[in-house]
Amino acid sequence: MADEIETVDMYDYPCNAGYTKTCCAEIYNRCGLWGNCTGPETALPQPYYPQFLAPGWSSFEVCAVDNAARVFTDVTVLYLPGNTPYECTLQCTGYAYAGVEYGDECYCGRGLVGGEAPPAANVSECDVLCTGDYTLSCGGPWRIQIYQFEVV
């Protein structure tokens, strides 16, 4: 019988948290199998890809510069141990804007300071992994990914 192992990605974070696979199964995403194994090849369960944003939300700015005064008006700050863009936009129901920053921070706002989008940052600066899903990025230090609620 082959060993059961938990897979990890290139940053040594678990893939498909809570699942193990039999050694030698193939993976077709950024997660990989580290080390040698022996035993029969077995298939993993079908991957689960949750919805990226809560219903009604869309991406507004991929990576923007934040500041101590914040980029949203009437801002509410949440520190979420399971933060993802989906979870943040879900928490910001009733607001016009939501943003994720520095992994666990979620910002909800009624508008943009000055009525305009904050300065854009290089997308490579929004590279801190989300606390709720290590395969997603949730902003960076003073870098925020902004989402807007689409009013129908």
C-alpha positions as CSV (number, residue, x, y, z in Angstrom):
1,M,0.0,0.0,0.0
2,A,1.3,3.4,-0.9
3,D,1.9,6.1,1.7
4,E,-0.7,8.8,2.1
5,I,0.8,12.3,2.0
6,E,-0.3,15.9,2.1
7,T,0.8,17.9,-0.9
8,V,2.5,21.3,-0.6
9,D,3.0,24.1,-3.1
10,M,6.3,25.8,-3.9
11,Y,6.0,28.0,-0.7
12,D,5.5,24.8,1.4
13,Y,1.8,25.7,2.1
14,P,-0.7,22.8,2.1
15,C,-2.6,22.2,-1.1
16,N,-6.2,21.1,-0.9
17,A,-6.1,21.6,2.9
18,G,-7.6,18.6,4.7
19,Y,-7.1,16.2,1.9
20,T,-4.4,13.6,1.5
21,K,-3.6,11.7,-1.6
22,T,-1.9,8.4,-2.3
23,C,1.6,8.8,-3.4
24,C,2.2,9.1,-7.1
25,A,-1.1,10.7,-8.0
26,E,-0.8,13.5,-10.6
27,I,-1.6,17.2,-9.9
28,Y,-2.3,19.7,-12.6
29,N,-2.0,23.0,-10.8
30,R,0.8,24.8,-9.1
31,C,0.9,22.2,-6.3
32,G,3.3,19.4,-6.6
33,L,4.6,16.3,-5.0
34,W,8.0,16.6,-3.3
35,G,10.2,13.6,-2.9
36,N,10.2,10.1,-4.3
37,C,7.4,7.6,-3.8
38,T,6.5,4.1,-4.6
39,G,3.0,2.6,-5.0
40,P,0.1,2.6,-7.4
41,E,-1.0,5.9,-9.0
42,T,-4.3,7.1,-7.8
43,A,-6.5,10.0,-8.7
44,L,-7.2,12.9,-6.4
45,P,-10.8,14.1,-5.8
46,Q,-12.0,16.7,-8.3
47,P,-10.6,20.1,-7.5
48,Y,-12.9,22.6,-5.8
49,Y,-12.7,26.1,-7.1
50,P,-14.8,28.4,-5.0
51,Q,-16.3,31.5,-6.5
52,F,-13.6,34.3,-6.5
53,L,-15.9,37.2,-5.4
54,A,-19.3,37.3,-3.7
55,P,-22.3,37.8,-6.1
56,G,-22.6,41.3,-7.5
57,W,-18.9,42.2,-7.0
58,S,-16.2,42.8,-9.6
59,S,-12.6,43.8,-9.7
60,F,-12.0,47.5,-9.6
61,E,-8.2,47.9,-9.2
62,V,-5.9,44.9,-9.3
63,C,-3.2,46.5,-7.0
64,A,-3.3,50.1,-5.6
65,V,-1.3,52.2,-3.2
66,D,-2.9,52.5,0.2
67,N,-2.0,55.0,2.9
68,A,-2.6,55.7,6.6
69,A,-5.6,57.9,5.8
70,R,-7.1,55.0,3.7
71,V,-8.4,55.0,0.2
72,F,-12.1,54.5,1.1
73,T,-14.5,56.9,2.7
74,D,-16.6,55.7,5.7
75,V,-14.1,52.8,6.0
76,T,-14.6,49.7,8.2
77,V,-11.6,47.5,8.8
78,L,-11.8,43.8,9.5
79,Y,-9.0,41.4,10.4
80,L,-10.1,38.0,9.1
81,P,-8.2,34.8,9.9
82,G,-9.8,33.2,6.8
83,N,-9.5,36.2,4.5
84,T,-10.0,35.8,0.7
85,P,-11.4,38.2,-1.8
86,Y,-14.6,36.2,-1.6
87,E,-14.8,36.4,2.2
88,C,-14.0,40.1,2.2
89,T,-16.6,41.0,-0.4
90,L,-19.2,38.9,1.5
91,Q,-18.4,40.7,4.7
92,C,-18.7,44.1,2.9
93,T,-22.4,43.6,1.9
94,G,-24.0,47.0,1.9
95,Y,-20.9,48.8,0.9
96,A,-19.8,50.1,-2.5
97,Y,-16.2,49.0,-2.2
98,A,-14.1,46.2,-0.6
99,G,-10.4,45.6,-0.5
100,V,-7.9,43.0,0.7
101,E,-4.5,44.0,2.0
102,Y,-1.6,42.3,3.8
103,G,-3.1,38.9,3.9
104,D,-5.7,39.2,6.7
105,E,-7.0,42.7,6.3
106,C,-10.4,43.4,4.7
107,Y,-11.6,47.0,4.1
108,C,-15.2,48.1,3.4
109,G,-16.0,51.6,2.2
110,R,-18.9,53.7,0.9
111,G,-16.8,55.6,-1.6
112,L,-13.3,56.5,-2.7
113,V,-11.4,59.4,-1.1
114,G,-11.4,62.4,-3.4
115,G,-13.9,60.5,-5.6
116,E,-11.2,58.9,-7.7
117,A,-9.2,55.7,-7.8
118,P,-6.0,55.6,-5.8
119,P,-2.7,55.4,-7.6
120,A,-2.0,52.0,-9.2
121,A,0.8,49.9,-8.0
122,N,2.7,47.2,-9.8
123,V,0.7,43.9,-9.5
124,S,3.9,42.2,-8.2
125,E,3.6,44.3,-5.1
126,C,0.3,42.6,-4.2
127,D,2.0,39.3,-3.3
128,V,1.0,38.5,0.3
129,L,-1.0,35.3,0.4
130,C,-4.5,35.3,1.8
131,T,-4.9,33.8,5.3
132,G,-8.0,31.9,4.0
133,D,-6.4,30.4,0.9
134,Y,-2.7,30.3,0.3
135,T,-3.2,30.0,-3.4
136,L,-4.6,33.5,-3.6
137,S,-3.0,36.9,-3.1
138,C,-4.5,39.5,-0.7
139,G,-2.7,42.7,-1.3
140,G,0.7,43.6,0.3
141,P,2.2,46.0,2.7
142,W,0.3,49.3,1.9
143,R,-1.0,47.6,-1.3
144,I,-4.7,46.9,-1.7
145,Q,-6.7,44.9,-4.2
146,I,-10.0,46.8,-4.7
147,Y,-13.4,45.4,-5.6
148,Q,-16.6,47.3,-6.5
149,F,-20.2,46.3,-6.0
150,E,-22.2,46.6,-9.2
151,V,-25.4,48.4,-8.7
152,V,-28.1,47.0,-11.0
